[in-house]
Amino acid sequence: MSDKYLEVIILAKKGQVFSSYSFDTKKKAVDMRLQGMTKKEVATELGIADIGRLKVWMRKYREHGDSGLVDQRKRVQAAKEL
C-alpha cells in the first residue's frame, strides 16, 4: 500500500478538546523554527500545547509552502454547507 493512501485514524479520549490554531500562529511558529528557536521555546512563546504539532506544521510547510498551513478541514466543511 502506498503512503499516499495511508489513512490514519486518531481516536479522541472522552471529553478531550482539540486545540485549533490560526494560519498566522502556524506561520509564526514555522518562521521562529526556521530562525533557530527550539520547539519548546516556540511552543512556550506561542502557547502551543502539543509540541508535536510544530513538527507536523514544519513538514507541511516544506512540502506545500504557506498553503500547507491552511486548515483543510474548514474547506471541506464549507463545501458541504453549499
N, C-alpha and C positions, 0 to 999 in steps of 0.2 A: 504494500500500500504506500503510495506516495505521501510525503509530508504535506503536500498541498491539500490533500483531502483528509488529513487527520483532524478529527473532531475532539475537542476537549470539553468535558462536562465538569463544571465546578459546582459542587453541592454546598449550599449555604447552611450554616448552623441555625437552629431555631432562634429567631429573634435577632439574627445578625443583620446589621445595617451596613450597606456598602457605601463607601465614600465616592463622590464624583468630583472630578477636578476640571476646571475650565481649560480651554486651549491655552490661554495666556499663562496659567500656572504651569502647565506641562512644558510650554516653550521656554519659560524662565528656568525651570528645573534643568532642561536639556542644556541651555546656554551656560548655566552655572557648572554643570558637569564638564562641559567642553572647556571651560576656563580652568579646570583642575580641582574643583572642590570635590570632596568625598561625598558618597551617597548619604552618609549620616549627617554631614553638615548641611547639605541641600534639604534633606527631609526635615531637619530641625528648624531651619530658617523659614521654610515654606509651610510648615505644619502638615507634612505628608505622613500619614500614619503607617503606611506599608512601604518600607524601603525598596522592596522587590518591584514595586510599580516603576521606579526610576529605571531599572534595567529594561523593562518592557518598553517604556517610552523611548529609551535610547535606541533600542533595536528597531522600533517602528520608524524613528526619525532617520536612522541610517538607511533603511530600506526605501522609505517613501518621502522623506523630507517633511516639510510642515504638514502636508496632508495626512501623514501617518499619525499625527497627534489629534486629529479630529475624531470625536466620538462617533463611530459608525452606527451605534445603536439608535441614536437620535434620528439619523437619516431614515432608518428602517421604520421607526415609529411614525415619522412624518408622512412617509409614503403610504403606510397602512391607513392613516386618517383620511387620505384623499379618496 
